[in-house]
Amino acid sequence: MEQTSAIPGWSDFFVATAGVAGALAGLLFVAISINIAKIIELPSAINRAGEGLLMLAGVLAVALVALVPAQSAHHLGMILLVAAIPAWFLPVLTQIRGFRHHHYQHKMHVPLRATLHQIGTLPIVVGALGLFGEIAGVGIGWVAAGCILSMVVAMFSAWVLLIEILR
């Protein structure tokens, strides 16, 4: 019995997404290496660097999982949850820890960063739950939107780590 893909017509999108996420992760590594001395001085910058890398790694993992052929929507949703939940939840823990234990000059930066992170990663989790069968009417479109939003948020973090950190 031959299984068809859970996402017919989406392979080009996820191939492009994997390439872009990998390239952006490389650029974020460059941004971090250029300003490593300044980043190490600031706990919020260290956390932002980790969050950005984790977000891009999550998008890369999601895109690669979505490209696996001959899997059902249910199976794809389950695997996407395994890939997406750490990228969604671990930065939340980092942000809470950072907010409690570090003295930031601007305390509002942490909730703003947390909100942006949720805007990027939560749609992937919701889409994965839809594919898994837990949320009716939700599916791969949510996953795609989350991938795009996650890359935009990660680019914002890269900008902060490359340019804004020097101000």
C-alpha positions in Angstrom: 0.0 0.0 0.0 1.5 3.3 -1.1 1.2 6.3 1.3 0.9 9.8 -0.2 2.4 12.9 1.3 0.5 14.7 4.0 1.4 18.0 2.3 1.1 17.7 -1.5 2.2 20.9 -3.1 4.2 22.2 -0.2 7.6 20.6 -0.9 8.9 23.7 -2.7 7.9 25.9 0.2 9.7 23.7 2.7 12.8 23.3 0.6 13.1 27.1 0.4 12.3 27.4 4.1 15.1 24.9 5.0 17.6 26.8 2.9 16.6 30.2 4.2 16.6 29.0 7.9 20.0 27.5 7.4 21.4 30.6 5.8 19.9 32.8 8.5 21.4 30.6 11.2 24.8 31.1 9.6 24.3 34.8 9.5 23.3 34.9 13.1 26.5 33.0 14.0 28.4 35.6 12.2 26.6 38.4 14.0 27.3 36.7 17.3 31.0 36.2 16.5 31.5 39.8 15.4 30.1 41.2 18.6 30.9 38.4 21.0 32.7 40.6 23.6 29.7 42.9 23.9 27.2 40.0 23.8 29.0 38.3 26.7 28.8 41.5 28.8 25.0 41.6 28.5 22.9 38.7 29.9 19.9 39.8 27.7 22.1 39.6 24.6 23.3 36.1 25.5 19.7 35.0 25.9 18.6 36.7 22.7 21.4 35.0 20.7 20.4 31.6 22.1 16.7 32.2 21.4 17.4 33.3 17.8 19.5 30.3 17.1 17.0 27.9 18.7 14.2 29.6 16.7 16.0 29.1 13.4 17.0 25.5 14.3 13.3 24.8 15.1 12.3 26.2 11.7 15.0 24.1 10.0 13.8 21.0 11.8 10.2 21.7 10.9 11.0 22.2 7.3 13.1 19.0 7.0 10.5 16.9 8.8 7.8 18.3 6.5 9.9 17.1 3.5 9.9 13.4 4.6 7.9 11.6 2.0 5.1 9.1 2.5 3.8 10.1 5.9 0.3 10.7 7.0 -0.9 14.1 8.3 -1.3 12.5 11.8 2.3 11.3 11.8 3.6 14.6 10.4 1.8 16.5 13.2 3.3 14.2 15.8 6.8 14.7 14.6 6.3 18.4 14.1 5.2 18.7 17.7 8.4 17.0 18.8 10.4 19.5 16.8 8.4 22.6 17.5 7.6 22.4 21.2 11.2 22.8 22.4 11.8 25.7 20.1 8.6 27.3 21.5 9.0 26.5 25.2 12.7 26.6 26.0 13.1 30.3 25.2 10.1 31.0 27.4 12.1 29.5 30.3 15.1 31.5 29.4 13.1 34.7 29.3 11.5 34.1 32.6 14.8 33.2 34.2 16.4 36.3 32.7 13.6 38.6 33.8 13.9 37.3 37.4 17.6 37.1 37.8 19.2 39.9 35.8 18.9 43.6 36.2 18.0 44.9 32.8 18.2 48.6 31.9 14.8 48.3 30.2 12.6 45.6 31.8 10.0 45.9 29.0 12.5 44.4 26.5 11.9 40.9 27.9 8.1 40.9 27.6 8.4 42.4 24.1 10.9 39.7 23.1 8.7 37.0 24.6 5.7 38.3 22.7 7.7 38.3 19.4 8.9 34.8 20.1 5.4 33.6 20.7 4.1 35.2 17.5 6.8 33.3 15.6 6.7 29.9 17.2 3.2 29.3 18.5 1.6 29.1 15.0 3.9 26.1 14.3 2.7 24.3 17.4 -1.0 25.1 16.6 -0.5 23.9 13.0 1.2 20.7 14.2 -1.7 20.1 16.7 -4.1 20.5 13.7 -2.3 18.0 11.6 -2.2 15.6 14.6 -5.9 15.9 14.7 -6.3 17.9 17.9 -7.6 21.1 16.4 -10.1 20.9 13.5 -9.6 23.1 10.5 -6.0 23.9 11.3 -3.1 22.5 9.4 0.0 23.0 7.3 -0.8 26.7 6.5 -0.3 27.5 10.2 3.0 25.7 10.2 4.1 27.7 7.1 3.0 31.0 8.7 4.9 30.2 11.8 8.0 29.4 9.8 7.8 32.7 8.1 7.1 34.7 11.2 9.9 32.8 13.1 12.4 33.8 10.5 11.3 37.4 10.6 11.6 37.5 14.4 15.0 35.8 14.2 16.2 38.4 11.7 15.1 41.1 14.1 17.2 39.4 16.8 20.2 39.2 14.4 19.8 43.0 13.7 19.9 43.7 17.4 22.9 41.5 18.0 24.8 43.0 15.0 23.8 46.7 15.1 21.7 47.8 18.1 24.0 46.2 20.6 26.7 48.7 19.7 24.6 51.8 20.4 
